[in-house]
């Protein structure tokens, strides 16, 4: 899965763990992947919510991979709904706030 950074300037493949360190100012909580800051948030709770959103997207992606042929998974959905879902689980965009 890919994650677009909060400032929209980087698209990062996620292939190892994410972590939430306290920033140097002690005011914000950042979400990093390796050396790249993906986003920063005013509270630890919000940063954890965003990590949960990434986890949900990863789980959806792995579920789709388990189906191998996603056509049965999307039976009954329109083409636009399918495209939107696939985009959501392929590239996660970090929320601004």
Secondary structure, 3 states (H helix, E strand, C coil): CEEECCCCCCEEECCCCEEEEECCCCCCEEEEECCEEEEEECCHHHHHHHHHHHHHHHHHHHHHHHHCCCCCCCCCCCHHHHHHHHHHHHEEECCCC
